[in-house]
Structures are given as structure tokens and as C-alpha cells.
Amino acid sequence: MAEALYGPGGFFVSGAGPAAHFRTSAHASPVFGAAVLRLLDLLDAALGRPDPLDVVDVGAGRAELLGTLARLAPPGLARRLRLTAVELAPRPDPPPPDVRWRDTLPSGVTGLLVATEWLDNVPLDVAEVGPAGWHRVLVDPATGTESTGGVLGPAEADWLARWWPAVPGGRAEIGLSRDAAWAEAVAAVDRGLALAVDYGHLTAERPPEGTLTGYLAGRQVPPLPDGSRDVTAHVAVDSAAAAGSAAAGLPYTLLRQRDALRALGVDGRRPPLALAGTDPAGYVRALATASAAAELTEPAGLGGHWWILQPVGVDPAPLMARWRA
């Protein structure tokens, strides 16, 4: 999986980029960026309006979200923003203005670290239940043919015992690598907030057959790990959130994107029809915004994604009050 996604010629380091194959919240509309900007303003106030104020996008794609934030930020905030894309793919040509490009996490972040549909692409191993317990699943990368490997090591078995209840004949996706990746991302923040946005599931609702799949040109396809397509699996969000909380030493907040965005002012209701008679252009703009908001908050789609909000080195009460009211 690692080779297929990030090796030479891998899916994420070559070609047209993720937006050519699937649609994330960051790609869907500037409405998502505007909501993140409102969250950033709350964080900015909690941090005392620092200069610079970091925004780090992990798995930034072609820096679509950072570009939206740069365009929408008011002048006083824009002057203080330090935008950083963390991405293994080469920097786009032409490069996004005012965006730093790197392939590793920075350190000493003061501000917001955001990871939109990144954790689902952190490579992991798949296991299945056999007579001797959990066994690793092996795959031929050229054909996709699977076979049964050896029994898991103690750390993987312990993770499954805690986070993924065994089902006879079932499969599991071992989230240790995602937990470690999220904890490392959280540890990059000195003061601020780490936000992961992704599709996932909770311990009580783990899918017995797992979720491993592929995406290519907007279609769901078999997860053939040959570099031609995205290979992804849902995130065990409660496990990842616990790992991030342990790294930060502060509690996390876990909620659905629908609820998160509504608390940040994203409203999918159609504008009043009367506006079409008094301001036709304004009505069209409002209708487009409402349509984008509806897509972002649809429970069966992007609105069903999870938000992991992890404060670091800052009083979480003012930040989280919006969602706990």
C-alpha cells in the first residue's frame, strides 16, 4: 500500500493529483474553506493573535484549501498567515502563492494543523480471523490476489483486542500506523489546534469485512496496489483521537462534519425566492452557496465524515464551547 501510494510513480506522487479522481471537502467548495477560516479566527483569538499564525495542511494535494484560505482571509489576518503544505507530491507549477512546500511535518507550529482525508491514506495492514487468531492478509500487487500470511505480532494483536472486536471469518484494518501518524502530527503543534477530517467508524460499529477499497477517475474500483489508483480504508477515529489526546495531554472532541460545519455557520437552506426578484445575481450566488453547503453537510456523504479536534497547549474551553453549547 505504501509503495502503491507514495513510491516512485505512486498514485499520490505522480499524475494529476487527488482532485482528478475523487472529491473531498477541501475540493468541493470555498464554503468549506470559509468555515475553516471561521475556526481559524476563533483559534487566533484564543492564541492572542500571534504573528505569524501558522496553518499547516498535511496531505495538502495541490494546496486547494490553503489557496482558499489565502483568498478569503481579511488583510489583517492574511498578513500574519504562514501557510505550509506538507505533501510528498512535487510542488505544483505554477506554485501556489505564499505557500511553503515541504515533504515532512514542521515543528513548533503555533496555529492550526489540518489534515483533510489524509489518515485514510496512511498505509496499514489488513488482518483476518483464522483458527489461530488474527493473521496478516498478503496481496499480489500485480493481480490483487490475496493469501493468508503469518500471525500478527503482539502490538498489532493488542491494538485489535482493544479497538477492533473479532468476528468469526471477519477482517480488520490495523490502525496502529494511523494512530502513530496522527500523534506525530499533533506533536508538531506547540500551541493551537490539530484537526483531522476523514471518513471512519467507532469501535462499536466496526465493519466486519473491513472497508479497504480503491478510487480511480471518480469511480470506486478494486484496491489493486499497483500505483494506478487510490487505495484507502476508513479510519478508526476513536483510536486515532485517543492517540492524539495522549500526545497533547488534553481531551479531544469528536463529532460529525454536519454538526461541526453547522456550528461554524454553514447553512444549506435555500435563499428566499423573493431575493430572485430584487437581486437576481445575489440570488444565484446564494443558491450556489446553499447547494455547496448542502453537499458538505449531507449525512450520507461528506456530512457524515468525522472531525477530530485536538487542542494543544491552549485552554480548550473557549475553542470547544461552540460545539458543547
N, C-alpha and C positions, 0 to 999 in steps of 0.2 A: 504493500500500500504506500509506504514511504517513497519507494522508487517510482511508482506509477504517478504519484502526485508531484514530487519535488526533485526527482532525479534528473539527469540530463535528458532533455526532451520531455519531461514530465508535464502533466496536464496544467499545473499552475505556473510553470516557469517558461512556457512557450505558447504560441498561438495568440488568439485574440483576447484572452482574458475571460474571467468567470461570467461577465455580463453577456457574453455571446452565447452562453449555454443555459443559464438559469437566472432567476430574478430574486434578488434579496431585498430586504427593506431599504438598504442604502442605495440600491439601483432604482427602486420603484418610483420614487418621487422626492422632490425637495421638501415635501411635508415631513418626512422622517428627519431630514437634516434640521429643519426648523424646530422640531420637538427636542432633538439633541441639543440644539443651541439654547433652548429654554432651560434644559437641565444644566448645561454648562454655566449659564448665568447664576443659577442657584448655588452651584458649586463655587463659582468665582466669589460670590458674596461670603460664603462660609469660610473661604480661604483668606479673606481680607483683600481681594482684588490684587493678586500678586503680579509682578512684571518680571519675567514673562509668565504667561499662563500656558501650560502645555496641553496639547491634545495629541495623543498618540493612538493611531489606528493600526491594530495588529491584524494582519491578513488584509491589507488595505486594497487589494485588487489594483485598480488603476487610479486610486485616490479619489473616487467619486464622492465619498462622504466628506472628506477633508476639503475638497473643492467647493462643495455646497456650503460648508461652514464658513469658508473664506469669503464667499459671495454674500452671504446673508448677515454676517457679523456687523454690528454698527461700528463706526470708525474708532470709537474709544476702545472697544474690545479688540477689534481687528489689529490695532497697533500693538497690542500686548500678546497676541496669539503666537505660539511657537508650534507649528504643525509638523508632525513626524509620521511618515508612513513606514510601517515595518512590513516588508514584503520580499519574498525570495525572487519574484519575477523582476526582470530588468526595469529600470525607471522608464516610464513612457516617453515617447518622443512625438511632439514636444512635451517637455516635463511640465507637470502642474506648477503654477506659480506659487512661490513662497512655501513649498512643501519640501521638507528634508526627507531623504530616501535612504533607508538602511535595511540590512537583512537580519539584524539582531535587535533584541529589545534594548532600549536605552536604560539608563539608571537615573535615580534621583528625580523622577517625574513629580512635578507639582501641578496638579490639574486633573484632567480626565484621560484615562486609558480605556479605549473602546475596542471590542472585538465582535464584529457582526458576522455570524456564520463562519467563524474560524475554528472553534473547538470541534465541530463535526468533521473537520478535515484533518485534525491531528491523528496521525496513524495509530491504529490499535490492532490487537489480535482478537480473533473470534474463537470461541470455545463451544464445545457441545458435550452433552452429558452422555457418558458411556458406562459400561459395567464397573469400571474402576474409578468413576467420578468424572470430573471435568477433563477433557482432552483438547489440545490445540487443534484448530482446523487449518490444514495446509491447502494451498491453491497453486495450480499451474498458471503462471501469468500469461501464457500464450493462448491457453484454451479455456481457462476458468474452471477446469476440472478440479474438484475438491477431494481431499483424502484426510484420514484421521492421523494426527500426529501424537506425540507423547503427552503424558500427563503434565499438568501445569506445575509451576514452581510454587513455593509457599506464599510469596507475596501476592501472586495472582489469585491463588485459591482463597487466601484470606479476604481479598477485596470482594470476590464473588460471594463468599459466605456472608459478608456484611451488606453488600449493595445489590446483589442480583440473585434472588431466590431460585434454586434449581427447580426445573420442571422436567419430569422424565421425557427423554427424547428431545429436549429443548436445546436452544442455543443461547449464547450470551456474547456481548461485546465488552471486552475487559477495559474499563475506563481508567485504569491507573495512569496511562500516558496523558489523558486529558486532564486528570487531577493535577499531575505534576506540571503540565504546561500552564494551567490557569494559576496555580500557586506561584509559579515563576513570574507570570505577568503581573500578578498582584504585588509581588515583592519588588517590582521595578518602580512602584509608586511610593514616594516618600510621604506626600500629603495629597489627598484628593480622593478620587473615586475610580474604581475599576468596574466597567460594565461589559458583561457578555450577553449577547443576544443570539439565541440559537433555538433550533427545534430539539426537543428532548422529551424525557419521561422521568417519572419518580419511581422509587423502589416498589411501591405497592402496585404499580401499573407497568412493570417491565414487559415488553412483548415477548412471548415465549419462543418465537422463531427469530428474534432479533430484527434489525432494521437495515442491515447493510444493503446498499443499492448504488446505482450509477446514474449520472445525468449526462446527456450529450445533445447539444443543439435544441434545448428546450424539452427534451423527452426523457422519461425515465427508462433506463436501459439496464441490462445485467451489469454487475460490478466487476467487469473484467479489468484486472490491474495491469494493463499494458501501456498506459500513458495516454490513451486516446480519449479518455472521459474522466469526469469527476467520479471519485469513489468516496462514499460518505456513509456515516451512520449517526443516528440520533445520539444526543449527549445525555448521560446520566447526570442530570443537572443538580440533583441534591448532593451527590457525591462530589462533583466539581465545586459546588458552592461551599461545602464543608472544608475542602482543601484550601480554598481561597481565604476563608474565615480564619483558619488556623495560621496561615501565613501573615494575615493582617492583625490578628489579635482582636478583632472586632466582629460583631454579628453581621450577617448578610441579610438582604431582603430578596426574596424570590417571588416573582409574580409574572402573569401573562402579559404579553405585549399589548393586548387590547386594553387592559387596565392601566398599564404604565403610560401609554400614549394618551388615553383619555384624561388622566391626571395632569398631563402636560399640555392640555388644551386642544388635542386633535379630535375633531368632531366630524363625523361622516354624514351628518344631516344635510339634506339638500337646501339650498338657499330659497327664500320665499319667492314664489313665482312673480309677485308684484315687482321685484327688482328687475325683471326682464323688460318691463315697460318703461322704467325710469332710467335704468343704466344697463343696456344690453351687454356691453363689453364686460362690465363688472359682474353681471350675472353669469356669463360664460366662464370667467375666471373663477368665481366662487363655486360653480358647478364642477369644474375640473378639480379644484382643491378638495371638495367633498367626495368626489369619486376616488381620488387618491387616498384620502383618509379612510374611506370605507374599505379599500383593499388592505390597508395596513392594519386595520382592526378586525377584519373578518375572522371569527373564531376558528373556522375550518382551514384557514390559510395562514397568512403572516401574523394575524392577530393572536393565533394560538402559540406562537413562539414564546419562549421563556426569557425573562430578563433576570440576570444575577447582578445585583447592585452591591458592591463591596466597598464601603468606606475604608480609608487608610489614613491614620494619623490625624483625623479630624473628627470633631463631635458629630456622630451620625444623626442625632435627633433633628436638627434643622433640615437636613437633606431628606430624611426619610418621612418627615411629618406629612408631606403631600400625599404619600401612599398609605399612611396609617390613620388618616383622619376618618 
